[in-house]
């Protein structure tokens, strides 16, 4: 199993009100990062070994939204590349994946 998240910083609108608890909307060039965006994992040979999607976001501080993901049945590999949508691949070691998960971010302060 692979757990992780994609955090969008500074380009989000945390929604307010009784029906919008924990809801975030991305903007300013980050519209493509939202619940349902594809998460693709490749092994060290470059083969796609898992595909999933981002779950609904949790609201963080300073205008950030964090979209978690969890992929089942990810086979063992020396390292992995993880891509959210078409935002480019990020490499993670097997040790990173098993200890802390894969945590990606976009935007900044």
Order of alpha helices (4+ residues) and beta strands (2+ residues): beta-beta-beta-beta-beta-beta-beta-beta-beta-alpha-beta
